[in-house]
Amino acid sequence: MLKPLGDRVIVTVDKEEEKTVGGIVLANNAKEKPQTAEVVAVGAGLVTDDGKTVPMNVKKGDKVLFDKYAGSTVKYEDNEYLILHEKDIMAIVD
């Protein structure tokens, strides 16, 4: 499994809807990029200039809302993940 470093978080992005409420199938370029994901791994935290580690606010299993164009997509063992900095996460969804 991937282990993020520093203040990075690895998430699996929720799949976008293929159809609208009315049943219309959307083209790929007309779909909204999903902004919710589930956290699968969390780094140790941000290391400050004086060497202290700031603990992370999210944990494995949290459902989060993130910035629309944040992070880097990676493929690992046939799974697709998004790696984000903690600052790109806007909220934890209850």
N, C-alpha and C positions, 0 to 999 in steps of 0.2 A: 504494500500500500504506500501511497505517497504521504510524506510527512512535510507539512509546510514549515518554513523558517520564519522567525521574527513575528511580525504582526500580520502574517498572511493566513487566509482561511481558504480551504478547499470545499466547494459546494457542488451539488448536482442540481442543475437548473430544471425547474418544472417544465413540462412539455406544453407548447402552445396549443390552443384549440384549433381543430381542423375546420370546424363549421361554426357559423353564427347561430344565434338562438332560433332564427327562422329556417335553419337548415341549409343555408347557402355555403357551398365549399369555397374557401378562400385560397387565392393564389399565394405562393410562398412570399412574394415581395409585398403583399398586402397585409401580412400578419404582423401583429405587434410582437416585439421581442419580449419574452417573459422576464419579469423582474423579481420573481420569488424563487427561492431555492432552499434545499436542505443542507445543513452543514455536515460534512463527513469527516473533516479533520481540522484542527486548530493549532497554530504555532504557539510558541512559548510566550510571546508578547513582544511589545516594542521595547528596545533597549535605548534608554536615554543617553545623552552626552556624558552624564556622570556615572554611567555603568549600571544603573538600576533598571530592572525589568518591570514594565507596566503590564499587569495581568490583562488578559483578554476579557471582553464583555460577553462574548458568545461561546457556546460549547457545542460539542458534537450532538447532533439530533435537533438543534434549533432550526426553526423555519424562519428565514430572513427575507427582507426586502432590500434590494441593492440598487445602486445607480444604473441607469439604462445601458450605458456603454462602458461600464467598468470591467476590469479584469482581463485575464488571458485564458482562452480556451485551450485545453490540452487533452490529448487522447492517451489513455493508459490502460493496458489490458482490455481492449475493446470497449471501454467505457469513456464517456466524455465528461470532463470536469471543467469548472471555472475556478481559477485562482484569483482571489481578491485580496486587497489590503483591508484591514478592519475598518479604516476610515471610509471605504466605499459602501459599507453596510449602513443603511439608513434606519432600520428598525428590526426588531424581533417580532414575528407574527405569532400571536397566541391562538 
